[in-house]
């Protein structure tokens, strides 16, 4: 899945990359629970005083990302910048770690938030260039070759450029990646793995948690619902919360928006605990319901057999109920009802109805549920790309032919905290 996993006893080495420079930009997605001294990424040989640059984990600053830039291979107060991030990065969740060095000016970001001003400056030498080390570029290497402490964890989307990322570059790199959601994938349901005798397959956990009900089928990795009584799919609602979340689906309706289909759910958690459904017969209006709060939307008439990306975002603290249709926010009516304390249902259902009759006629390529509020940019990206992997590859200011090295891969399949869903 384009993710490098370090087991704590080895590293990934790629020879020399930067070869001495006065400008450098580095960014990587990292997930670790490290507690020892290790190199997360860098060209760095401490034993032979041949340090160039590195992002480290160091017991002297537990949990932090330690950024090291050396002008001559040493790390003294007069020859190196050694900064510790304000944020922790060893909590077992994905974090985007980024720095730029521009002729002496160091800037650092954690998850897209600049920490240049809040970082601990262990040393902050006035240097203008980076040492030309002969050390290999390495991921998860030991801090001291004579006392190995390899990093255990995961890395993805590693980028190194001898040009300087602009603020826009940094924002774009972080915008649709894992750290924007601060989580990790927890559950994935894959209709393509359905055998006809078991439920929808939980790829991550290896379980068999989903179920097809009535005449629901999976063919060619697509969940098909024919609208007959009791026809729907369901997966356990474990991990879905009423406080905030996002549900996104890539789907096709079997009936146009002005056809009769009653109160059929696009999805729901046992009736209307968390739901998006057609609000009555002969109407193309959709009603979003969370707890006891609801809002009506009119995304205009939809066409049968046309693929749409439909998303709902909700957050109790900000009184947010928002519908997105093909990546665009839809204007809705005033929020109605109240936020209460209704208990969440047992299952997330797809295509069911309140009464059990008049179920939805539709096909689903995938449906994901997240325990965080996705941004408009992330939802637009999902819609534009037609898949469930929020990832944005920015237009780098540097020339890829001379200033950019994709050490692992220019793309990755790391994801936000995916609580549950179905997947083609």
C-alpha positions, 0 to 999 in steps of 0.5 A: 500500500505504498507504506514503508513499515519499520520493524525496529530492527532495520531501515530503508536506505537510498544513497546520497540525495541532497549532496550539500545544499543551502536550500532544502524541503522535506516532508513525510507522513509518519506513524510511530510510538517510538520512545528511543533515539532514532532517525525518522528520516535524514542523511545523518551519521553521528558516529563519524560527525557526518551529519547533514540533516535529519528529523529524529525522535530523541529521548531528551525531548520525548514524543517530539520531532527533533529537527537537526541541520548541520553545517559541518557534520557536528551538532554544536551550538555554533554549527547546527540548528537543533529544534524540538517540535511543540507537538507530540508525534509518537501517539500512534497516529499519522502525522505530517512532519515538514521542514524547509531550510532557506539559506539559514532560515529554518521553518517547521510544521506538524500537521500543517500547523507551523511551529517555528515560533513555538519550537524549542531551540536546543541550538540555533546556530547562524548557518547558511548551508547544509553539510555535504554528508556521505551518509545514506538517505535513510528512513527509520535508521539508528541514531548511532551506528555503534548503538543501534535504535531503529525506529518502529513505525510507518512512513508514506509520501516522503518528499525531498526537494532542494527547492523551498516549499512555499506556504501554499505548497505546505498547505496543499501537501497537508490539506487532504492527507491523514493528519488533517483528520488526525486518525488512522483507518480502523475498518474497511468493508469490501463488497468485492470480497463478498463470496455469496455465503458470508457477509461483507468482509472487514479487510482491516480486522479480518472479520466478517461484520457486514450483512446483506439483507433481503434481496441485496447483492454484490456483483463486480464489487458493487452493492446493488439494492433493488428497493424491495422490502427489507433489501439493504446492507448493514454493518455494525455501528461501532465507533460511530458517534453522535458528536461529530462525523462524516459519511461519504458515498459514491453511488447511483440512484435507481430512480430519479429524484422526482419518483416515488420512493417514500422515506428510503434511507441513503444510510442510517443508524437504526432509523434516524439516529444518524441518517440521510433519507428521501423526505417523503413521496414524489420529492427529491428533497433530502433530510439529514437527521442526527440525534434529534436535530435535522435539516432539509436540503434540495440538491435538485433532481437527480438522474437515475443511473448517474454516479454521484458523490454524496456526503453529510457532515455533522458536528454538535458543538458547532450545530453543523448539518451540511450536505455535499453533492459532487463535492459542492456544499448544498444550501439547506433550510434552517436547522430544526429540532434539538440535539439530545442524548439519543442512544445510537443504534446497533447497525449502520444500514444502507438503503433501508427505510423507516417502515421496512417497505419502500426501500432505496433502489441504488448502487454503491461503489463505496461508503465510508464513515469517519469520526471527524469532520472532513473539510470541504477540500477533502470532500471535493477531492473525494468527489473529483477522484471518485475513490475513498482515499483522500490524498492531494498531490500539490503543484510543487514550486520546484522543478521535479526534474531537478529539485524533487525526489520521490523517495518512496512514492508520490502517492499513498493510500494512507487514510483518515480514521475510517470507522466503517464503510463499504468498498468496491 
